[in-house]
Amino acid sequence: MSEQRSGYPLGQVLPPAVLLGGNAVWSRYRQYPVFSLRWLAGRSLLVCSVIAVVSMFTGTGVGLAVQDWGAGLRGGLAHFIAFSLMATLGPAMATAVRHRRWPEATERRAVVLAVLAGMVISYGVDKVASAYVAELMQPHLAAMGLKSTPGPQLGPVAKAIGLALNVAALVVIYGLFGGGLALRAYFSERRRWEADQHAREVGELESRVREADLRLGVLQAQVEPHFLFNTLASVRALVRQDPAQAEATLDALVGFLRATIPKLRDGQSLHATLGQQLEICASYLELMRVRMGGRLTYTMSVAPELRAHPFPPSLLITLVENAIKHGIEPRPGPGRIDVVAEREGGRLRVRVVDDGAGLKPGVGGGMGLANVRDQLAHRFGDRASLQLQPGPRGGVVAQVEVPCAMEEA
C-alpha cells in the first residue's frame, strides 16, 4: 500500500480537540503542530529564556568562586550556549524534516532519527562546554591553592556499573531535554488529529444526511397535499357522473393513506425498506388505475428476500409518479408500468418501466428527479446512480442502483 503524505497544515493552530497545552503565555506554542516553525520558535524562546536565567546565576556563582567576573561571564555564556544547543538541536532538525512533507511513514522515521542525532550532538556539545568551563576555572583554582583530587580507584565491575548508570542518566537527560517529550507529543498529536478528522467526517456525513432528510420532508410536504387535492377533485367530479367509480377511487385513496400515514406517525418516513416502498407504490398505482378508468395496468416483480433491504424513502414513488405524469397520462389508450427489483453482486437495482410517451426534452430535470439525485448523492456519494433510458416498448426505463448491503446513514 502506498505511503500517504502527512495531511494537516503546519502553520495553523490545531483544532481544539487536538490541543494538549493550555492558553497560558508559556504554553501557547503547543497550539501549533509539534515540529512546526511556530512551535519551534515558541519552545525555543521559552526554553532559552529559562536557560538564560539559570546561566546568569551559574556565571555569578563562577565569578564569585574564582573572584573574576570576566571568567564568570564567559562561564555563564558558555553554559547558555551549550544548554540552548542541547535543548534545540534535535527539535530543530526534526522541524526541518517535517517541513519536507515526505510521505508519512518516511517522515516518522526521519523525525525519530533527527531527535536521536540531536541527542548525540548534544552529548558532544556538553563535553566541549564542560571542558571549556573546567579549563577556564583551572588557573584560578590553582592560584587559590585548590587542586582537583582523583576519586577512589574502582574495580572493573564497579566501573562498568558506574558507566552504565552514567550512560542511562545521560540518555534520560538528553532525551527529555533534547526533544524526547516532543517526540512523544508528535506521535500522540497525529493520533488525535486522525481521530478528530474522523469525527469531523462523521459529523459532516450526519449533517449531509440531516439536510437530505429535511429536503425530503419539504418535498413530501409539497407533493402529498397536491396529490391529495387532485384525487379529491376527481372524486368530486365523479360523485354525480359515476358514483361507483367515485366510491372505488375513495377506497383506493384510503388504501394509499393506510400505506403511508402510519409510517409518518411512527417517525419512519426517513428510514425505510424496499418492501415498504413497494407497498406504497402498489397502493398509489392501484389508486391511479381506478382514477384512470382501468386503462392502467401494473406489475411488481421482486424476490421476497430483497424486501427487507434498506432503501431510501420517497425515491421509488417519485419514479412511479413521473412514469404516470410524463408517460401514461399524456398518451391515450392503455398503459403499463412494471416495477422490477433485482440484486446483482453487491448492487440493488430497481427499475420503473413504462410504455408511455417516452423521453422528451425537459423530462429528467424536474424537482422530483433532482431530489432523487440529491438523496442518492447525500446518502451514498458515487456508489449510487439514477439513469433514464428509452424503454423496450417505447416508453422510459428509470433505474436506481444503490449498494445492496447498505446502512441508512
C-alpha positions as CSV (number, residue, x, y, z in Angstrom):
1,M,0.0,0.0,0.0
2,S,1.4,3.4,-1.0
3,E,2.6,5.8,1.7
4,Q,0.3,8.7,2.5
5,R,1.6,12.2,2.9
6,S,1.1,13.9,6.2
7,G,-2.0,15.9,5.6
8,Y,-2.6,18.7,8.0
9,P,-1.1,22.3,7.7
10,L,1.9,23.1,9.9
11,G,1.4,26.8,10.0
12,Q,-2.1,26.8,11.5
13,V,-3.4,26.4,15.1
14,L,-4.5,22.9,15.8
15,P,-8.3,22.2,16.3
16,P,-9.4,22.3,20.0
17,A,-9.9,18.6,20.1
18,V,-6.2,18.0,19.2
19,L,-4.7,20.5,21.6
20,L,-2.9,19.4,24.8
21,G,-1.5,22.7,26.0
22,G,-3.5,25.4,27.7
23,N,-3.7,29.1,26.8
24,A,-1.1,30.3,29.1
25,V,1.6,32.5,27.6
26,W,4.4,29.9,28.2
27,S,2.4,27.1,26.6
28,R,0.8,28.8,23.6
29,Y,3.4,27.4,21.2
30,R,1.8,24.0,21.9
31,Q,-1.2,25.2,19.9
32,Y,0.8,24.6,16.8
33,P,1.8,21.2,15.4
34,V,4.8,19.6,17.0
35,F,8.0,20.3,15.0
36,S,6.4,23.2,13.1
37,L,8.2,26.5,12.8
38,R,5.8,28.3,15.1
39,W,6.1,25.5,17.6
40,L,9.9,25.5,17.4
41,A,10.1,29.3,17.8
42,G,7.8,29.3,20.8
43,R,9.5,26.4,22.5
44,S,13.0,27.8,21.8
45,L,12.0,31.2,23.3
46,L,10.6,29.6,26.4
47,V,13.5,27.1,27.0
48,C,16.2,29.6,26.2
49,S,14.7,32.2,28.5
50,V,14.8,29.7,31.4
51,I,18.4,28.7,30.4
52,A,19.4,32.4,30.4
53,V,18.2,32.9,33.9
54,V,19.9,29.7,35.1
55,S,23.1,30.7,33.2
56,M,23.1,34.1,34.9
57,F,23.1,32.5,38.3
58,T,25.7,30.0,37.2
59,G,28.0,32.8,35.8
60,T,27.5,34.7,39.0
61,G,28.5,31.7,41.1
62,V,31.6,31.1,39.0
63,G,32.6,34.7,39.2
64,L,32.2,34.7,43.0
65,A,34.1,31.4,43.3
66,V,37.2,32.5,41.3
67,Q,36.9,36.2,42.2
68,D,36.9,37.0,38.4
69,W,33.8,38.4,36.9
70,G,35.2,38.1,33.4
71,A,35.6,34.3,33.9
72,G,32.1,34.2,35.4
73,L,30.7,36.0,32.3
74,R,32.5,33.6,30.0
75,G,31.4,30.6,32.0
76,G,27.7,31.7,32.1
77,L,27.8,32.4,28.4
78,A,29.3,29.0,27.6
79,H,26.6,27.4,29.9
80,F,23.8,29.3,28.0
81,I,25.1,28.4,24.5
82,A,25.7,24.8,25.4
83,F,22.4,24.2,27.0
84,S,20.5,26.1,24.4
85,L,22.0,24.0,21.7
86,M,21.3,20.8,23.7
87,A,17.6,21.8,24.0
88,T,17.0,22.9,20.4
89,L,19.3,20.9,18.1
90,G,17.1,17.8,18.0
91,P,13.8,19.7,17.7
92,A,15.3,22.0,15.0
93,M,16.4,19.1,12.9
94,A,13.1,17.3,13.4
95,T,11.3,20.5,12.3
96,A,13.4,20.7,9.1
97,V,12.5,17.1,8.4
98,R,8.8,17.6,8.9
99,H,8.7,20.6,6.6
100,R,10.0,18.5,3.8
101,R,6.4,17.0,3.7
102,W,7.7,13.5,3.0
103,P,5.3,10.5,3.0
104,E,4.0,9.8,6.5
105,A,6.0,6.7,7.3
106,T,9.2,8.2,5.9
107,E,8.6,11.4,7.9
108,R,8.1,9.5,11.2
109,R,11.4,7.6,10.8
110,A,13.3,10.7,9.8
111,V,11.9,12.7,12.7
112,V,13.0,10.0,15.2
113,L,16.5,9.9,13.6
114,A,16.7,13.7,13.8
115,V,15.9,13.7,17.5
116,L,18.4,10.9,18.2
117,A,21.0,12.7,16.2
118,G,20.3,15.8,18.2
119,M,20.8,13.8,21.4
120,V,24.2,12.6,20.2
121,I,25.4,16.0,19.1
122,S,24.1,17.4,22.5
123,Y,26.4,14.9,24.3
124,G,29.4,16.3,22.3
125,V,28.3,19.9,23.0
126,D,28.1,19.1,26.7
127,K,31.5,17.6,26.8
128,V,33.1,20.5,25.0
129,A,31.3,23.1,27.2
130,S,32.3,21.2,30.3
131,A,35.9,21.0,29.2
132,Y,35.9,24.7,28.4
133,V,34.5,25.7,31.8
134,A,36.9,23.4,33.6
135,E,39.8,24.9,31.6
136,L,38.5,28.4,32.4
137,M,38.4,27.8,36.1
138,Q,41.6,25.7,36.4
139,P,44.1,28.6,36.6
140,H,42.0,30.5,39.1
141,L,41.6,27.4,41.3
142,A,45.3,26.7,41.1
143,A,46.1,30.3,42.1
144,M,43.8,29.8,45.1
145,G,45.7,26.6,46.1
146,L,42.8,24.4,45.1
147,K,43.6,21.2,43.2
148,S,41.3,18.6,41.9
149,T,41.9,15.3,43.6
150,P,41.3,12.0,41.9
151,G,38.5,9.9,43.1
152,P,38.8,6.5,44.7
153,Q,40.0,3.6,42.5
154,L,37.2,1.3,41.5
155,G,37.3,-2.2,40.3
156,P,36.2,-3.3,36.8
157,V,32.7,-4.3,37.8
158,A,32.1,-1.1,39.7
159,K,33.5,0.9,36.7
160,A,31.2,-0.9,34.3
161,I,28.1,-0.3,36.6
162,G,29.1,3.3,37.0
163,L,29.5,3.7,33.3
164,A,26.1,2.1,32.6
165,L,24.4,4.3,35.2
166,N,26.1,7.4,33.8
167,V,25.1,6.5,30.2
168,A,21.5,5.8,31.3
169,A,21.3,9.1,33.1
170,L,22.7,10.9,30.1
171,V,20.2,9.3,27.8
172,V,17.3,10.3,30.1
173,I,18.6,13.8,30.5
174,Y,19.4,14.4,26.8
175,G,16.2,12.6,25.7
176,L,13.9,14.7,27.9
177,F,15.8,17.9,27.5
178,G,16.6,17.5,23.8
179,G,13.2,16.6,22.3
180,G,12.2,13.2,23.7
181,L,9.0,14.6,25.2
182,A,8.3,16.4,21.9
183,L,8.8,13.2,20.1
184,R,6.1,11.6,22.2
185,A,3.8,14.5,21.7
186,Y,4.4,14.3,17.9
187,F,3.1,10.8,17.7
188,S,0.1,11.3,20.0
189,E,-0.7,14.5,18.1
190,R,-1.0,12.6,14.9
191,R,-3.4,10.1,16.5
192,R,-5.5,12.9,18.0
193,W,-5.6,14.6,14.6
194,E,-6.7,11.4,12.8
195,A,-9.4,10.9,15.5
196,D,-10.6,14.5,15.1
197,Q,-10.7,14.2,11.3
198,H,-12.7,11.0,11.6
199,A,-15.1,12.7,14.0
200,R,-15.4,15.7,11.6
201,E,-16.1,13.4,8.6
202,V,-18.8,11.5,10.6
203,G,-20.3,14.8,11.7
204,E,-20.3,16.2,8.1
205,L,-21.9,13.0,6.9
206,E,-24.5,13.2,9.5
207,S,-25.1,16.8,8.7
208,R,-25.5,16.0,5.0
209,V,-28.0,13.2,5.8
210,R,-30.0,15.5,8.1
211,E,-30.0,18.1,5.3
212,A,-31.1,15.4,2.8
213,D,-33.8,14.3,5.2
214,L,-35.1,17.9,5.6
215,R,-35.2,18.3,1.8
216,L,-37.1,15.1,1.6
217,G,-39.6,16.3,4.2
218,V,-40.1,19.5,2.3
219,L,-40.6,17.6,-0.9
220,Q,-43.2,15.4,0.8
221,A,-44.9,18.4,2.2
222,Q,-45.1,19.9,-1.3
223,V,-46.1,16.8,-3.2
224,E,-48.6,15.0,-0.9
225,P,-51.2,17.8,-0.5
226,H,-51.1,18.4,-4.2
227,F,-51.7,14.7,-4.9
228,L,-54.5,14.5,-2.4
229,F,-56.2,17.7,-3.7
230,N,-56.1,16.3,-7.2
231,T,-57.6,13.0,-6.1
232,L,-60.3,14.6,-4.1
233,A,-61.2,16.9,-7.0
234,S,-61.5,13.8,-9.2
235,V,-63.8,12.1,-6.6
236,R,-65.9,15.2,-6.5
237,A,-66.3,15.2,-10.3
238,L,-67.2,11.5,-10.3
239,V,-69.8,11.7,-7.4
240,R,-72.6,12.7,-9.8
241,Q,-71.3,11.3,-13.0
242,D,-70.2,7.8,-11.8
243,P,-70.9,7.2,-8.1
244,A,-69.5,3.7,-8.3
245,Q,-66.2,5.0,-9.8
246,A,-66.1,7.7,-7.1
247,E,-66.5,5.1,-4.4
248,A,-63.8,2.9,-5.9
249,T,-61.5,5.9,-6.1
250,L,-62.1,6.7,-2.4
251,D,-61.4,3.1,-1.4
252,A,-58.2,3.2,-3.3
253,L,-57.3,6.5,-1.7
254,V,-57.9,5.1,1.7
255,G,-55.7,2.1,0.9
256,F,-52.9,4.5,-0.2
257,L,-53.3,6.6,3.0
258,R,-53.2,3.4,5.1
259,A,-49.9,2.5,3.5
260,T,-48.3,5.9,4.1
261,I,-49.7,7.7,7.1
262,P,-48.7,5.1,9.8
263,K,-45.0,5.5,8.7
264,L,-45.2,9.2,9.1
265,R,-46.7,8.9,12.6
266,D,-44.1,6.4,13.7
267,G,-41.3,8.7,12.5
268,Q,-40.2,6.1,10.0
269,S,-40.6,8.3,6.9
270,L,-36.8,8.9,6.7
271,H,-35.9,5.2,7.2
272,A,-37.5,2.6,5.1
273,T,-37.1,-0.8,3.4
274,L,-37.6,-1.8,-0.2
275,G,-40.7,-3.7,0.8
276,Q,-42.3,-0.7,2.5
277,Q,-41.6,1.5,-0.6
278,L,-43.1,-1.2,-2.9
279,E,-46.3,-1.3,-0.8
280,I,-46.6,2.5,-1.1
281,C,-46.1,2.3,-4.9
282,A,-48.6,-0.5,-5.2
283,S,-51.3,1.4,-3.3
284,Y,-50.5,4.5,-5.4
285,L,-50.7,2.6,-8.7
286,E,-53.9,1.0,-7.7
287,L,-55.4,4.4,-6.9
288,M,-54.2,5.7,-10.3
289,R,-55.6,2.7,-12.0
290,V,-59.0,3.4,-10.6
291,R,-58.8,7.2,-11.3
292,M,-57.8,6.4,-14.9
293,G,-60.8,4.2,-15.5
294,G,-58.8,1.0,-15.6
295,R,-56.6,1.8,-18.6
296,L,-53.5,1.4,-16.4
297,T,-52.0,-2.0,-15.6
298,Y,-49.0,-2.6,-13.4
299,T,-46.8,-5.4,-12.1
300,M,-44.4,-5.7,-9.2
301,S,-41.5,-8.1,-9.6
302,V,-39.2,-8.5,-6.7
303,A,-37.7,-11.5,-4.8
304,P,-39.1,-11.8,-1.2
305,E,-35.6,-11.7,0.3
306,L,-34.9,-8.3,-1.2
307,R,-37.9,-6.6,0.5
308,A,-36.1,-6.4,3.9
309,H,-33.2,-4.4,2.4
310,P,-33.0,-0.7,3.4
311,F,-34.0,1.6,0.6
312,P,-34.2,5.4,0.7
313,P,-37.7,6.7,1.2
314,S,-39.7,8.6,-1.5
315,L,-37.3,7.7,-4.3
316,L,-39.3,4.9,-5.8
317,I,-42.7,6.6,-5.5
318,T,-41.2,9.6,-7.3
319,L,-40.1,7.5,-10.2
320,V,-43.6,5.9,-10.4
321,E,-45.3,9.3,-10.2
322,N,-43.1,10.5,-13.1
323,A,-44.0,7.4,-15.1
324,I,-47.6,8.2,-14.7
325,K,-47.4,12.0,-15.2
326,H,-45.0,12.1,-18.2
327,G,-45.5,8.6,-19.7
328,I,-49.0,7.2,-19.2
329,E,-51.3,10.2,-18.8
330,P,-50.1,12.2,-21.9
331,R,-50.7,9.2,-24.2
332,P,-54.3,8.0,-24.9
333,G,-55.1,4.3,-24.6
334,P,-53.9,1.6,-22.2
335,G,-50.6,2.0,-20.4
336,R,-48.4,-0.3,-18.4
337,I,-45.9,0.2,-15.6
338,D,-43.6,-2.6,-14.3
339,V,-41.6,-2.2,-11.1
340,V,-38.6,-4.6,-11.1
341,A,-36.1,-5.1,-8.3
342,E,-33.1,-7.4,-8.5
343,R,-29.7,-8.0,-6.9
344,E,-26.5,-8.2,-8.8
345,G,-23.4,-8.8,-6.7
346,G,-23.3,-6.0,-4.2
347,R,-25.8,-3.8,-6.0
348,L,-29.5,-3.4,-5.6
349,R,-31.1,-2.4,-8.9
350,V,-34.7,-1.1,-9.1
351,R,-36.3,-0.2,-12.4
352,V,-39.6,1.5,-13.2
353,V,-40.5,0.7,-16.8
354,D,-43.4,2.3,-18.6
355,D,-44.7,2.1,-22.2
356,G,-45.9,5.7,-22.3
357,A,-45.0,8.8,-24.3
358,G,-41.2,8.3,-24.0
359,L,-38.4,10.7,-23.2
360,K,-39.0,14.3,-24.2
361,P,-36.9,17.5,-23.9
362,G,-37.1,18.7,-20.3
363,V,-38.0,15.3,-18.8
364,G,-35.4,14.4,-16.2
365,G,-34.8,17.9,-14.9
366,G,-37.8,18.4,-12.7
367,M,-37.8,18.9,-8.9
368,G,-38.7,15.3,-8.2
369,L,-35.9,13.7,-10.1
370,A,-33.5,16.4,-8.8
371,N,-34.4,15.4,-5.3
372,V,-33.8,11.7,-6.2
373,R,-30.3,12.5,-7.4
374,D,-29.6,14.7,-4.3
375,Q,-30.8,11.9,-2.0
376,L,-28.6,9.4,-3.7
377,A,-25.6,11.7,-3.6
378,H,-26.0,12.7,0.0
379,R,-26.5,9.1,1.2
380,F,-24.1,7.1,-1.0
381,G,-21.9,9.5,-2.9
382,D,-20.8,8.0,-6.2
383,R,-21.8,4.5,-5.1
384,A,-25.4,5.1,-6.3
385,S,-26.9,6.2,-9.6
386,L,-30.1,7.2,-11.4
387,Q,-30.4,6.6,-15.1
388,L,-33.2,7.4,-17.5
389,Q,-33.2,5.4,-20.8
390,P,-35.7,4.7,-23.7
391,G,-37.8,1.6,-22.9
392,P,-38.2,-1.5,-25.0
393,R,-41.8,-0.7,-25.6
394,G,-41.2,2.9,-26.5
395,G,-41.6,4.4,-23.0
396,V,-38.9,5.1,-20.4
397,V,-36.8,3.0,-18.0
398,A,-35.9,4.8,-14.8
399,Q,-33.2,2.8,-13.0
400,V,-31.8,3.3,-9.5
401,E,-28.7,1.4,-8.3
402,V,-27.6,1.5,-4.6
403,P,-25.2,-0.6,-2.5
404,C,-27.1,-3.7,-1.6
405,A,-25.8,-4.2,2.0
406,M,-26.1,-0.5,2.8
407,E,-26.7,1.1,6.1
408,E,-29.0,4.0,6.5
409,A,-26.7,6.9,7.3
